[in-house]
Amino acid sequence: MSGIISYATLWKTLEKKGITQYKLINNYGFNTGTLDALRKNNSITMKTLEDICIMLECEIWDVVEFIKPEEE
């Protein structure tokens, strides 16, 4: 059984920093394809994760979290 990667913390981080998805695209030059992948909890590269952390001046755990599966 595998866990789940969630970007829910990214949306919380953006909210705390007062950054909308519109601002991400227009002010930070954020790629719309990457934003779509994040919205759908799809995979992104470690380089993209690094770029996001640098762009937002935050730590990895402010962007992504790993949710362990419940044991049966």
N, CA, C and O atoms as a Tripos MOL2 file, in Angstrom:
@<TRIPOS>MOLECULE
protein
  288   287    72     0     0
PROTEIN
NO_CHARGES

@<TRIPOS>ATOM
      1 N           0.8390   -1.1750    0.0000 N.3       1 MET1
      2 CA          0.0000    0.0000    0.0000 C.3       1 MET1
      3 C           0.8900    1.2470    0.0000 C.2       1 MET1
      4 O           1.8160    1.3450    0.8050 O.2       1 MET1
      5 N           0.6200    2.1780   -0.8770 N.am      2 SER2
      6 CA          1.4410    3.3810   -0.9210 C.3       2 SER2
      7 C           0.7020    4.5440   -0.2650 C.2       2 SER2
      8 O          -0.5160    4.5110   -0.0850 O.2       2 SER2
      9 N           1.4640    5.5580    0.0820 N.am      3 GLY3
     10 CA          0.8910    6.7460    0.7000 C.3       3 GLY3
     11 C           0.4130    7.7300   -0.3540 C.2       3 GLY3
     12 O           0.4160    7.4500   -1.5520 O.2       3 GLY3
     13 N           0.0140    8.8590    0.1210 N.am      4 ILE4
     14 CA         -0.5220    9.8950   -0.7530 C.3       4 ILE4
     15 C           0.3090   11.1600   -0.5850 C.2       4 ILE4
     16 O           0.5940   11.5930    0.5320 O.2       4 ILE4
     17 N           0.6890   11.7390   -1.7110 N.am      5 ILE5
     18 CA          1.3550   13.0280   -1.7020 C.3       5 ILE5
     19 C           0.2690   14.0950   -1.8040 C.2       5 ILE5
     20 O          -0.5970   14.0330   -2.6760 O.2       5 ILE5
     21 N           0.3280   15.0690   -0.9070 N.am      6 SER6
     22 CA         -0.6760   16.1370   -0.9010 C.3       6 SER6
     23 C           0.0170   17.4940   -0.9240 C.2       6 SER6
     24 O           1.0270   17.7050   -0.2540 O.2       6 SER6
     25 N          -0.5420   18.3970   -1.7000 N.am      7 TYR7
     26 CA         -0.0310   19.7690   -1.7480 C.3       7 TYR7
     27 C          -0.9510   20.7180   -0.9870 C.2       7 TYR7
     28 O          -0.9150   21.9280   -1.2130 O.2       7 TYR7
     29 N          -1.7700   20.1850   -0.0930 N.am      8 ALA8
     30 CA         -2.6890   21.0130    0.6950 C.3       8 ALA8
     31 C          -1.9280   22.0800    1.4800 C.2       8 ALA8
     32 O          -2.4280   23.1900    1.6650 O.2       8 ALA8
     33 N          -0.7320   21.7500    1.9390 N.am      9 THR9
     34 CA          0.0470   22.7320    2.7000 C.3       9 THR9
     35 C           0.4820   23.9030    1.8170 C.2       9 THR9
     36 O           0.6570   25.0160    2.3120 O.2       9 THR9
     37 N           0.6570   23.6650    0.5220 N.am     10 LEU10
     38 CA          1.0010   24.7550   -0.3970 C.3      10 LEU10
     39 C          -0.0920   25.8030   -0.4050 C.2      10 LEU10
     40 O           0.1890   26.9990   -0.3190 O.2      10 LEU10
     41 N          -1.3310   25.3660   -0.5060 N.am     11 TRP11
     42 CA         -2.4490   26.3150   -0.5640 C.3      11 TRP11
     43 C          -2.5470   27.1140    0.7330 C.2      11 TRP11
     44 O          -2.8850   28.2970    0.7130 O.2      11 TRP11
     45 N          -2.2520   26.4670    1.8600 N.am     12 LYS12
     46 CA         -2.2520   27.1670    3.1540 C.3      12 LYS12
     47 C          -1.1170   28.1860    3.2050 C.2      12 LYS12
     48 O          -1.2930   29.3000    3.7000 O.2      12 LYS12
     49 N           0.0480   27.7950    2.6900 N.am     13 THR13
     50 CA          1.2020   28.6950    2.6650 C.3      13 THR13
     51 C           0.9140   29.9140    1.7970 C.2      13 THR13
     52 O           1.2200   31.0430    2.1810 O.2      13 THR13
     53 N           0.3290   29.6830    0.6360 N.am     14 LEU14
     54 CA         -0.0220   30.7910   -0.2510 C.3      14 LEU14
     55 C          -1.0020   31.7440    0.4360 C.2      14 LEU14
     56 O          -0.8600   32.9640    0.3450 O.2      14 LEU14
     57 N          -1.9890   31.1810    1.1170 N.am     15 GLU15
     58 CA         -2.9830   31.9980    1.8070 C.3      15 GLU15
     59 C          -2.3210   32.8510    2.8930 C.2      15 GLU15
     60 O          -2.6070   34.0430    3.0120 O.2      15 GLU15
     61 N          -1.4310   32.2350    3.6850 N.am     16 LYS16
     62 CA         -0.7270   32.9680    4.7470 C.3      16 LYS16
     63 C           0.0970   34.1150    4.1760 C.2      16 LYS16
     64 O           0.2020   35.1780    4.7880 O.2      16 LYS16
     65 N           0.6800   33.8950    3.0010 N.am     17 LYS17
     66 CA          1.5260   34.9030    2.3790 C.3      17 LYS17
     67 C           0.7360   35.8930    1.5230 C.2      17 LYS17
     68 O           1.3060   36.8420    0.9850 O.2      17 LYS17
     69 N          -0.5770   35.6740    1.3970 N.am     18 GLY18
     70 CA         -1.4150   36.5660    0.6110 C.3      18 GLY18
     71 C          -1.1440   36.4720   -0.8850 C.2      18 GLY18
     72 O          -1.2690   37.4570   -1.6130 O.2      18 GLY18
     73 N          -0.7700   35.2740   -1.3360 N.am     19 ILE19
     74 CA         -0.4610   35.0610   -2.7540 C.3      19 ILE19
     75 C          -1.5710   34.2120   -3.3720 C.2      19 ILE19
     76 O          -1.8180   33.0860   -2.9400 O.2      19 ILE19
     77 N          -2.2280   34.7600   -4.3800 N.am     20 THR20
     78 CA         -3.2770   34.0250   -5.0790 C.3      20 THR20
     79 C          -2.6600   33.2300   -6.2290 C.2      20 THR20
     80 O          -1.5070   33.4500   -6.5990 O.2      20 THR20
     81 N          -3.4290   32.3170   -6.7820 N.am     21 GLN21
     82 CA         -2.9540   31.5690   -7.9420 C.3      21 GLN21
     83 C          -2.7420   32.5230   -9.1190 C.2      21 GLN21
     84 O          -1.8380   32.3190   -9.9290 O.2      21 GLN21
     85 N          -3.5610   33.5500   -9.2140 N.am     22 TYR22
     86 CA         -3.4090   34.5620  -10.2470 C.3      22 TYR22
     87 C          -2.0520   35.2610  -10.1120 C.2      22 TYR22
     88 O          -1.3400   35.4520  -11.0980 O.2      22 TYR22
     89 N          -1.7050   35.6390   -8.8760 N.am     23 LYS23
     90 CA         -0.4110   36.2870   -8.6310 C.3      23 LYS23
     91 C           0.7440   35.3440   -8.9410 C.2      23 LYS23
     92 O           1.7680   35.7650   -9.4780 O.2      23 LYS23
     93 N           0.5770   34.0690   -8.6030 N.am     24 LEU24
     94 CA          1.6300   33.0860   -8.8890 C.3      24 LEU24
     95 C           1.9760   33.1000  -10.3750 C.2      24 LEU24
     96 O           3.1480   33.1050  -10.7510 O.2      24 LEU24
     97 N           0.9620   33.1060  -11.1990 N.am     25 ILE25
     98 CA          1.1630   33.0550  -12.6470 C.3      25 ILE25
     99 C           1.6780   34.3920  -13.1810 C.2      25 ILE25
    100 O           2.6560   34.4270  -13.9290 O.2      25 ILE25
    101 N           1.0270   35.4870  -12.8010 N.am     26 ASN26
    102 CA          1.3260   36.7840  -13.4010 C.3      26 ASN26
    103 C           2.4890   37.5350  -12.7520 C.2      26 ASN26
    104 O           3.2170   38.2480  -13.4420 O.2      26 ASN26
    105 N           2.6730   37.3890  -11.4560 N.am     27 ASN27
    106 CA          3.7410   38.1240  -10.7730 C.3      27 ASN27
    107 C           5.0120   37.2980  -10.5920 C.2      27 ASN27
    108 O           6.1150   37.8440  -10.5620 O.2      27 ASN27
    109 N           4.8500   35.9760  -10.4710 N.am     28 TYR28
    110 CA          5.9970   35.1150  -10.2170 C.3      28 TYR28
    111 C           6.3990   34.2870  -11.4420 C.2      28 TYR28
    112 O           7.4090   33.5850  -11.4100 O.2      28 TYR28
    113 N           5.6160   34.3680  -12.5170 N.am     29 GLY29
    114 CA          5.9260   33.6090  -13.7270 C.3      29 GLY29
    115 C           5.7480   32.1090  -13.5620 C.2      29 GLY29
    116 O           6.4150   31.3160  -14.2270 O.2      29 GLY29
    117 N           4.8440   31.7290  -12.6730 N.am     30 PHE30
    118 CA          4.6050   30.3130  -12.3820 C.3      30 PHE30
    119 C           3.9660   29.6350  -13.5800 C.2      30 PHE30
    120 O           3.0650   30.1940  -14.2050 O.2      30 PHE30
    121 N           4.4210   28.4510  -13.9010 N.am     31 ASN31
    122 CA          3.9210   27.6880  -15.0430 C.3      31 ASN31
    123 C           2.5120   27.1710  -14.7600 C.2      31 ASN31
    124 O           2.2680   26.5620  -13.7190 O.2      31 ASN31
    125 N           1.5880   27.4130  -15.6860 N.am     32 THR32
    126 CA          0.1990   26.9810  -15.4840 C.3      32 THR32
    127 C           0.0660   25.4600  -15.4790 C.2      32 THR32
    128 O          -0.7980   24.9160  -14.7910 O.2      32 THR32
    129 N           0.9110   24.7750  -16.2360 N.am     33 GLY33
    130 CA          0.8920   23.3050  -16.2350 C.3      33 GLY33
    131 C           1.2980   22.7470  -14.8840 C.2      33 GLY33
    132 O           0.7130   21.7760  -14.4030 O.2      33 GLY33
    133 N           2.3000   23.3600  -14.2740 N.am     34 THR34
    134 CA          2.7320   22.9380  -12.9350 C.3      34 THR34
    135 C           1.6320   23.2120  -11.9240 C.2      34 THR34
    136 O           1.3600   22.3870  -11.0520 O.2      34 THR34
    137 N           1.0070   24.3620  -12.0420 N.am     35 LEU35
    138 CA         -0.0780   24.7020  -11.1270 C.3      35 LEU35
    139 C          -1.2140   23.6930  -11.2510 C.2      35 LEU35
    140 O          -1.8020   23.2900  -10.2470 O.2      35 LEU35
    141 N          -1.5190   23.2900  -12.4600 N.am     36 ASP36
    142 CA         -2.5600   22.2850  -12.6900 C.3      36 ASP36
    143 C          -2.1710   20.9480  -12.0480 C.2      36 ASP36
    144 O          -3.0060   20.2860  -11.4310 O.2      36 ASP36
    145 N          -0.9130   20.5580  -12.1960 N.am     37 ALA37
    146 CA         -0.4390   19.3090  -11.5820 C.3      37 ALA37
    147 C          -0.5750   19.3710  -10.0650 C.2      37 ALA37
    148 O          -0.9770   18.3930   -9.4340 O.2      37 ALA37
    149 N          -0.2440   20.5090   -9.4830 N.am     38 LEU38
    150 CA         -0.3530   20.6740   -8.0300 C.3      38 LEU38
    151 C          -1.8060   20.6100   -7.5810 C.2      38 LEU38
    152 O          -2.1180   20.0000   -6.5580 O.2      38 LEU38
    153 N          -2.6850   21.2330   -8.3390 N.am     39 ARG39
    154 CA         -4.1180   21.2000   -7.9950 C.3      39 ARG39
    155 C          -4.6490   19.7710   -7.9690 C.2      39 ARG39
    156 O          -5.5140   19.4350   -7.1610 O.2      39 ARG39
    157 N          -4.1210   18.9330   -8.8640 N.am     40 LYS40
    158 CA         -4.5850   17.5480   -8.9820 C.3      40 LYS40
    159 C          -3.7520   16.5680   -8.1560 C.2      40 LYS40
    160 O          -3.9390   15.3550   -8.2610 O.2      40 LYS40
    161 N          -2.8310   17.0870   -7.3330 N.am     41 ASN41
    162 CA         -1.9270   16.2490   -6.5340 C.3      41 ASN41
    163 C          -1.1250   15.2870   -7.4020 C.2      41 ASN41
    164 O          -0.8310   14.1670   -6.9850 O.2      41 ASN41
    165 N          -0.7720   15.7240   -8.6090 N.am     42 ASN42
    166 CA          0.0680   14.9160   -9.4960 C.3      42 ASN42
    167 C           1.5380   15.1230   -9.1540 C.2      42 ASN42
    168 O           1.8920   16.0300   -8.4010 O.2      42 ASN42
    169 N           2.3730   14.2840   -9.7100 N.am     43 SER43
    170 CA          3.8050   14.3510   -9.4380 C.3      43 SER43
    171 C           4.4330   15.6070  -10.0270 C.2      43 SER43
    172 O           4.0600   16.0700  -11.1050 O.2      43 SER43
    173 N           5.3980   16.1430   -9.2870 N.am     44 ILE44
    174 CA          6.2660   17.1970   -9.8000 C.3      44 ILE44
    175 C           7.6980   16.7560   -9.5140 C.2      44 ILE44
    176 O           7.9230   15.8710   -8.6890 O.2      44 ILE44
    177 N           8.6470   17.3610  -10.1810 N.am     45 THR45
    178 CA         10.0480   16.9760   -9.9570 C.3      45 THR45
    179 C          10.5790   17.6350   -8.6890 C.2      45 THR45
    180 O          10.0090   18.6020   -8.1840 O.2      45 THR45
    181 N          11.6700   17.0930   -8.1920 N.am     46 MET46
    182 CA         12.3310   17.6890   -7.0330 C.3      46 MET46
    183 C          12.8430   19.0870   -7.3890 C.2      46 MET46
    184 O          12.8570   19.9750   -6.5370 O.2      46 MET46
    185 N          13.2570   19.2810   -8.6200 N.am     47 LYS47
    186 CA         13.7170   20.5990   -9.0660 C.3      47 LYS47
    187 C          12.5740   21.6040   -9.0000 C.2      47 LYS47
    188 O          12.7700   22.7390   -8.5650 O.2      47 LYS47
    189 N          11.3990   21.2010   -9.4250 N.am     48 THR48
    190 CA         10.2350   22.0840   -9.3530 C.3      48 THR48
    191 C           9.9030   22.4010   -7.9040 C.2      48 THR48
    192 O           9.5840   23.5430   -7.5710 O.2      48 THR48
    193 N           9.9780   21.3980   -7.0450 N.am     49 LEU49
    194 CA          9.7270   21.6000   -5.6200 C.3      49 LEU49
    195 C          10.7430   22.5910   -5.0470 C.2      49 LEU49
    196 O          10.3830   23.4800   -4.2760 O.2      49 LEU49
    197 N          11.9990   22.4340   -5.4250 N.am     50 GLU50
    198 CA         13.0450   23.3630   -4.9930 C.3      50 GLU50
    199 C          12.7420   24.7850   -5.4830 C.2      50 GLU50
    200 O          12.8520   25.7460   -4.7220 O.2      50 GLU50
    201 N          12.3650   24.9060   -6.7470 N.am     51 ASP51
    202 CA         12.0470   26.2160   -7.3280 C.3      51 ASP51
    203 C          10.8910   26.8910   -6.5880 C.2      51 ASP51
    204 O          10.9260   28.0960   -6.3400 O.2      51 ASP51
    205 N           9.8740   26.1120   -6.2410 N.am     52 ILE52
    206 CA          8.7240   26.6500   -5.5080 C.3      52 ILE52
    207 C           9.1630   27.1650   -4.1390 C.2      52 ILE52
    208 O           8.7630   28.2490   -3.7150 O.2      52 ILE52
    209 N           9.9850   26.3800   -3.4600 N.am     53 CYS53
    210 CA         10.4560   26.7760   -2.1280 C.3      53 CYS53
    211 C          11.2900   28.0600   -2.1960 C.2      53 CYS53
    212 O          11.1650   28.9280   -1.3330 O.2      53 CYS53
    213 N          12.1250   28.1770   -3.2060 N.am     54 ILE54
    214 CA         12.9280   29.3850   -3.3790 C.3      54 ILE54
    215 C          12.0260   30.5660   -3.7070 C.2      54 ILE54
    216 O          12.1720   31.6450   -3.1330 O.2      54 ILE54
    217 N          11.1030   30.3640   -4.6220 N.am     55 MET55
    218 CA         10.1910   31.4190   -5.0520 C.3      55 MET55
    219 C           9.3630   31.9530   -3.8890 C.2      55 MET55
    220 O           9.1860   33.1630   -3.7460 O.2      55 MET55
    221 N           8.8560   31.0390   -3.0580 N.am     56 LEU56
    222 CA          7.9730   31.4240   -1.9600 C.3      56 LEU56
    223 C           8.7140   31.6600   -0.6440 C.2      56 LEU56
    224 O           8.1120   32.0230    0.3660 O.2      56 LEU56
    225 N          10.0390   31.4470   -0.6750 N.am     57 GLU57
    226 CA         10.8620   31.5920    0.5330 C.3      57 GLU57
    227 C          10.2780   30.7760    1.6830 C.2      57 GLU57
    228 O           9.9600   31.2960    2.7520 O.2      57 GLU57
    229 N          10.1490   29.4660    1.4150 N.am     58 CYS58
    230 CA          9.5730   28.5750    2.4140 C.3      58 CYS58
    231 C          10.3260   27.2400    2.4120 C.2      58 CYS58
    232 O          11.2520   27.0360    1.6260 O.2      58 CYS58
    233 N           9.9210   26.3570    3.2860 N.am     59 GLU59
    234 CA         10.5210   25.0300    3.3950 C.3      59 GLU59
    235 C           9.6710   24.0060    2.6380 C.2      59 GLU59
    236 O           8.5170   24.2730    2.3030 O.2      59 GLU59
    237 N          10.2450   22.8500    2.3760 N.am     60 ILE60
    238 CA          9.5460   21.8000    1.6310 C.3      60 ILE60
    239 C           8.2150   21.4360    2.2940 C.2      60 ILE60
    240 O           7.2080   21.2490    1.6120 O.2      60 ILE60
    241 N           8.2160   21.3390    3.6140 N.am     61 TRP61
    242 CA          6.9830   20.9280    4.3100 C.3      61 TRP61
    243 C           5.9020   22.0140    4.2490 C.2      61 TRP61
    244 O           4.7590   21.7700    4.6380 O.2      61 TRP61
    245 N           6.2570   23.2140    3.7640 N.am     62 ASP62
    246 CA          5.2610   24.2570    3.5320 C.3      62 ASP62
    247 C           4.5700   24.0860    2.1770 C.2      62 ASP62
    248 O           3.6360   24.8170    1.8480 O.2      62 ASP62
    249 N           5.0450   23.1050    1.3950 N.am     63 VAL63
    250 CA          4.5290   22.8800    0.0460 C.3      63 VAL63
    251 C           3.8890   21.5050   -0.0890 C.2      63 VAL63
    252 O           2.8300   21.3720   -0.7030 O.2      63 VAL63
    253 N           4.5130   20.4950    0.4710 N.am     64 VAL64
    254 CA          4.0710   19.1190    0.2460 C.3      64 VAL64
    255 C           4.0720   18.3280    1.5490 C.2      64 VAL64
    256 O           4.8820   18.5800    2.4410 O.2      64 VAL64
    257 N           3.1610   17.3740    1.6460 N.am     65 GLU65
    258 CA          3.1640   16.4570    2.7820 C.3      65 GLU65
    259 C           2.8680   15.0390    2.2970 C.2      65 GLU65
    260 O           2.1960   14.8310    1.2870 O.2      65 GLU65
    261 N           3.3790   14.1000    3.0290 N.am     66 PHE66
    262 CA          3.1660   12.6970    2.7260 C.3      66 PHE66
    263 C           2.1750   12.1530    3.7400 C.2      66 PHE66
    264 O           2.4010   12.2220    4.9480 O.2      66 PHE66
    265 N           1.0770   11.6130    3.2380 N.am     67 ILE67
    266 CA          0.0610   11.0440    4.1210 C.3      67 ILE67
    267 C           0.1820    9.5340    4.0780 C.2      67 ILE67
    268 O          -0.0460    8.9100    3.0420 O.2      67 ILE67
    269 N           0.5390    8.9590    5.2000 N.am     68 LYS68
    270 CA          0.7120    7.5190    5.2720 C.3      68 LYS68
    271 C          -0.6340    6.8230    5.2050 C.2      68 LYS68
    272 O          -1.6270    7.3170    5.7400 O.2      68 LYS68
    273 N          -0.6640    5.6680    4.5430 N.am     69 PRO69
    274 CA         -1.9240    4.9160    4.4980 C.3      69 PRO69
    275 C          -2.2370    4.3250    5.8670 C.2      69 PRO69
    276 O          -1.3390    3.9930    6.6410 O.2      69 PRO69
    277 N          -3.4970    4.2060    6.1380 N.am     70 GLU70
    278 CA         -3.8960    3.5790    7.3930 C.3      70 GLU70
    279 C          -3.6550    2.0880    7.3010 C.2      70 GLU70
    280 O          -3.9330    1.4600    6.2790 O.2      70 GLU70
    281 N          -3.1390    1.5320    8.3720 N.am     71 GLU71
    282 CA         -2.8970    0.0860    8.3890 C.3      71 GLU71
    283 C          -4.1990   -0.6380    8.6630 C.2      71 GLU71
    284 O          -5.0400   -0.1880    9.4410 O.2      71 GLU71
    285 N          -4.3360   -1.7620    8.0060 N.am     72 GLU72
    286 CA         -5.5650   -2.5440    8.1830 C.3      72 GLU72
    287 C          -5.4010   -3.5970    9.2200 C.2      72 GLU72
    288 O          -6.3390   -4.3450    9.4940 O.2      72 GLU72
@<TRIPOS>BOND
     1     1     2 1
     2     2     3 1
     3     3     4 2
     4     3     5 am
     5     5     6 1
     6     6     7 1
     7     7     8 2
     8     7     9 am
     9     9    10 1
    10    10    11 1
    11    11    12 2
    12    11    13 am
    13    13    14 1
    14    14    15 1
    15    15    16 2
    16    15    17 am
    17    17    18 1
    18    18    19 1
    19    19    20 2
    20    19    21 am
    21    21    22 1
    22    22    23 1
    23    23    24 2
    24    23    25 am
    25    25    26 1
    26    26    27 1
    27    27    28 2
    28    27    29 am
    29    29    30 1
    30    30    31 1
    31    31    32 2
    32    31    33 am
    33    33    34 1
    34    34    35 1
    35    35    36 2
    36    35    37 am
    37    37    38 1
    38    38    39 1
    39    39    40 2
    40    39    41 am
    41    41    42 1
    42    42    43 1
    43    43    44 2
    44    43    45 am
    45    45    46 1
    46    46    47 1
    47    47    48 2
    48    47    49 am
    49    49    50 1
    50    50    51 1
    51    51    52 2
    52    51    53 am
    53    53    54 1
    54    54    55 1
    55    55    56 2
    56    55    57 am
    57    57    58 1
    58    58    59 1
    59    59    60 2
    60    59    61 am
    61    61    62 1
    62    62    63 1
    63    63    64 2
    64    63    65 am
    65    65    66 1
    66    66    67 1
    67    67    68 2
    68    67    69 am
    69    69    70 1
    70    70    71 1
    71    71    72 2
    72    71    73 am
    73    73    74 1
    74    74    75 1
    75    75    76 2
    76    75    77 am
    77    77    78 1
    78    78    79 1
    79    79    80 2
    80    79    81 am
    81    81    82 1
    82    82    83 1
    83    83    84 2
    84    83    85 am
    85    85    86 1
    86    86    87 1
    87    87    88 2
    88    87    89 am
    89    89    90 1
    90    90    91 1
    91    91    92 2
    92    91    93 am
    93    93    94 1
    94    94    95 1
    95    95    96 2
    96    95    97 am
    97    97    98 1
    98    98    99 1
    99    99   100 2
   100    99   101 am
   101   101   102 1
   102   102   103 1
   103   103   104 2
   104   103   105 am
   105   105   106 1
   106   106   107 1
   107   107   108 2
   108   107   109 am
   109   109   110 1
   110   110   111 1
   111   111   112 2
   112   111   113 am
   113   113   114 1
   114   114   115 1
   115   115   116 2
   116   115   117 am
   117   117   118 1
   118   118   119 1
   119   119   120 2
   120   119   121 am
   121   121   122 1
   122   122   123 1
   123   123   124 2
   124   123   125 am
   125   125   126 1
   126   126   127 1
   127   127   128 2
   128   127   129 am
   129   129   130 1
   130   130   131 1
   131   131   132 2
   132   131   133 am
   133   133   134 1
   134   134   135 1
   135   135   136 2
   136   135   137 am
   137   137   138 1
   138   138   139 1
   139   139   140 2
   140   139   141 am
   141   141   142 1
   142   142   143 1
   143   143   144 2
   144   143   145 am
   145   145   146 1
   146   146   147 1
   147   147   148 2
   148   147   149 am
   149   149   150 1
   150   150   151 1
   151   151   152 2
   152   151   153 am
   153   153   154 1
   154   154   155 1
   155   155   156 2
   156   155   157 am
   157   157   158 1
   158   158   159 1
   159   159   160 2
   160   159   161 am
   161   161   162 1
   162   162   163 1
   163   163   164 2
   164   163   165 am
   165   165   166 1
   166   166   167 1
   167   167   168 2
   168   167   169 am
   169   169   170 1
   170   170   171 1
   171   171   172 2
   172   171   173 am
   173   173   174 1
   174   174   175 1
   175   175   176 2
   176   175   177 am
   177   177   178 1
   178   178   179 1
   179   179   180 2
   180   179   181 am
   181   181   182 1
   182   182   183 1
   183   183   184 2
   184   183   185 am
   185   185   186 1
   186   186   187 1
   187   187   188 2
   188   187   189 am
   189   189   190 1
   190   190   191 1
   191   191   192 2
   192   191   193 am
   193   193   194 1
   194   194   195 1
   195   195   196 2
   196   195   197 am
   197   197   198 1
   198   198   199 1
   199   199   200 2
   200   199   201 am
   201   201   202 1
   202   202   203 1
   203   203   204 2
   204   203   205 am
   205   205   206 1
   206   206   207 1
   207   207   208 2
   208   207   209 am
   209   209   210 1
   210   210   211 1
   211   211   212 2
   212   211   213 am
   213   213   214 1
   214   214   215 1
   215   215   216 2
   216   215   217 am
   217   217   218 1
   218   218   219 1
   219   219   220 2
   220   219   221 am
   221   221   222 1
   222   222   223 1
   223   223   224 2
   224   223   225 am
   225   225   226 1
   226   226   227 1
   227   227   228 2
   228   227   229 am
   229   229   230 1
   230   230   231 1
   231   231   232 2
   232   231   233 am
   233   233   234 1
   234   234   235 1
   235   235   236 2
   236   235   237 am
   237   237   238 1
   238   238   239 1
   239   239   240 2
   240   239   241 am
   241   241   242 1
   242   242   243 1
   243   243   244 2
   244   243   245 am
   245   245   246 1
   246   246   247 1
   247   247   248 2
   248   247   249 am
   249   249   250 1
   250   250   251 1
   251   251   252 2
   252   251   253 am
   253   253   254 1
   254   254   255 1
   255   255   256 2
   256   255   257 am
   257   257   258 1
   258   258   259 1
   259   259   260 2
   260   259   261 am
   261   261   262 1
   262   262   263 1
   263   263   264 2
   264   263   265 am
   265   265   266 1
   266   266   267 1
   267   267   268 2
   268   267   269 am
   269   269   270 1
   270   270   271 1
   271   271   272 2
   272   271   273 am
   273   273   274 1
   274   274   275 1
   275   275   276 2
   276   275   277 am
   277   277   278 1
   278   278   279 1
   279   279   280 2
   280   279   281 am
   281   281   282 1
   282   282   283 1
   283   283   284 2
   284   283   285 am
   285   285   286 1
   286   286   287 1
   287   287   288 2
@<TRIPOS>SUBSTRUCTURE
     1 MET1         2 RESIDUE 1 A MET
     2 SER2         6 RESIDUE 1 A SER
     3 GLY3        10 RESIDUE 1 A GLY
     4 ILE4        14 RESIDUE 1 A ILE
     5 ILE5        18 RESIDUE 1 A ILE
     6 SER6        22 RESIDUE 1 A SER
     7 TYR7        26 RESIDUE 1 A TYR
     8 ALA8        30 RESIDUE 1 A ALA
     9 THR9        34 RESIDUE 1 A THR
    10 LEU10       38 RESIDUE 1 A LEU
    11 TRP11       42 RESIDUE 1 A TRP
    12 LYS12       46 RESIDUE 1 A LYS
    13 THR13       50 RESIDUE 1 A THR
    14 LEU14       54 RESIDUE 1 A LEU
    15 GLU15       58 RESIDUE 1 A GLU
    16 LYS16       62 RESIDUE 1 A LYS
    17 LYS17       66 RESIDUE 1 A LYS
    18 GLY18       70 RESIDUE 1 A GLY
    19 ILE19       74 RESIDUE 1 A ILE
    20 THR20       78 RESIDUE 1 A THR
    21 GLN21       82 RESIDUE 1 A GLN
    22 TYR22       86 RESIDUE 1 A TYR
    23 LYS23       90 RESIDUE 1 A LYS
    24 LEU24       94 RESIDUE 1 A LEU
    25 ILE25       98 RESIDUE 1 A ILE
    26 ASN26      102 RESIDUE 1 A ASN
    27 ASN27      106 RESIDUE 1 A ASN
    28 TYR28      110 RESIDUE 1 A TYR
    29 GLY29      114 RESIDUE 1 A GLY
    30 PHE30      118 RESIDUE 1 A PHE
    31 ASN31      122 RESIDUE 1 A ASN
    32 THR32      126 RESIDUE 1 A THR
    33 GLY33      130 RESIDUE 1 A GLY
    34 THR34      134 RESIDUE 1 A THR
    35 LEU35      138 RESIDUE 1 A LEU
    36 ASP36      142 RESIDUE 1 A ASP
    37 ALA37      146 RESIDUE 1 A ALA
    38 LEU38      150 RESIDUE 1 A LEU
    39 ARG39      154 RESIDUE 1 A ARG
    40 LYS40      158 RESIDUE 1 A LYS
    41 ASN41      162 RESIDUE 1 A ASN
    42 ASN42      166 RESIDUE 1 A ASN
    43 SER43      170 RESIDUE 1 A SER
    44 ILE44      174 RESIDUE 1 A ILE
    45 THR45      178 RESIDUE 1 A THR
    46 MET46      182 RESIDUE 1 A MET
    47 LYS47      186 RESIDUE 1 A LYS
    48 THR48      190 RESIDUE 1 A THR
    49 LEU49      194 RESIDUE 1 A LEU
    50 GLU50      198 RESIDUE 1 A GLU
    51 ASP51      202 RESIDUE 1 A ASP
    52 ILE52      206 RESIDUE 1 A ILE
    53 CYS53      210 RESIDUE 1 A CYS
    54 ILE54      214 RESIDUE 1 A ILE
    55 MET55      218 RESIDUE 1 A MET
    56 LEU56      222 RESIDUE 1 A LEU
    57 GLU57      226 RESIDUE 1 A GLU
    58 CYS58      230 RESIDUE 1 A CYS
    59 GLU59      234 RESIDUE 1 A GLU
    60 ILE60      238 RESIDUE 1 A ILE
    61 TRP61      242 RESIDUE 1 A TRP
    62 ASP62      246 RESIDUE 1 A ASP
    63 VAL63      250 RESIDUE 1 A VAL
    64 VAL64      254 RESIDUE 1 A VAL
    65 GLU65      258 RESIDUE 1 A GLU
    66 PHE66      262 RESIDUE 1 A PHE
    67 ILE67      266 RESIDUE 1 A ILE
    68 LYS68      270 RESIDUE 1 A LYS
    69 PRO69      274 RESIDUE 1 A PRO
    70 GLU70      278 RESIDUE 1 A GLU
    71 GLU71      282 RESIDUE 1 A GLU
    72 GLU72      286 RESIDUE 1 A GLU
